[in-house]
Amino acid sequence: MQLDLNLLTVLDALLEEGSVMGAAERLHLSSPAVSRTLGRLRAVTGDDILVRTGHSMAPTPYALSVREDVHRLVRQAHEVLSPIRELDPAEMERTFTIQCHDAVAASLLPVLIGRIQQRASGVQLRVLAENSVDTDDLRHGRVDLELGGGRPSLPEFRSERLGDDRLVVAMRADHPCAAGLDLASYAAQPHVVISRRGRLTAPIDDMLAAEGLRRRVVAAVATVSTALQIAARGDALVTCTAILGRPLIEAFGLLARPLPIESPAATINCNWHQRYDSDPAHAWLREQVRASIEEITAC
């Protein structure tokens, strides 16, 4: 049997007011409309609900027995359809999953975790590494936020540009090019490319080709830390981001020198699924990530 749940709203008003007229005033309906609904309620339940007693009406035993349940159900329905949009971070207990590459994690997480612990000690972060292939984790809610240079193309995803990060060349401190690089010397050195998909070329190679140059790529690795570790033990150069890459560059004792050619800065994007657009907790997390990136890039 298919039920009209609007009947519960009218039933609740009838049981609270004890009359058709009172229920009509409460619901901003006409008395005939409420009378018709009372007739439907009687047909559905097989009970009179309200009966005439002199100049007033009294609830039947059945009506008295279900009054509290009806009121609770109507209240719960209102809560479901009118969710609270205010958020108290101090009272929040939730685990968020963020996916990003290791340079973003190394630079962002110390700042982000510090902010979160100050404001919402009940929040936990689960941080996942980038996958070598595209997944449906963002779509299916297994990942809350995806941070990096990519930007989803499908309309079901949202993306916010958090900032830009210029490219630099990382090398060991006693590298032959430590004093400075020109384009020819940059191209002549061995290079390690950072690519989660294992690609041996990058946009910089097209720019070099336009100048009649070609660099020698000796390896492609998935993470910045692996690339910088290789650079620390040899002559290989690593082209990476300056700000997000700084903690790892410093951790390996490397130098960062300007890229000897004009190149667009790398974009830092924050991506999420549209299901979280109106989620106050998710919006709060995005604000913490935004503020943390602003703090890092301001240094």
Buried (B, 14 or more C-beta within 10 A) or exposed (E): EEEEEEBBBBBBBBBBBBBBEBBBBBBEBEBEBBEEBBEBBBEEBEBBBBEEEEEEBEBBEEBEEBBEEBBEBBEEBEEEEEEEEEBEBEEBEBEBBBBBBBBBBBBBBEBBBEBBEEEBEEBEBEBBEBEEEEBEBBBEEEBBBBBBEBBBEEEEBBBBEBBEBEBBBBBBEEBEBEEEBEBEEBBBBBBBBBBBEEEEEBEBBEBBEEEEBEBEBBBBBBBBBBBBBBBBEEBBBBBBBBBBBBBBBEEBEBBBBEBBBEEEEBBBBBBBBEEBEEBBBBBBBBEBBBBBBEBBBEE
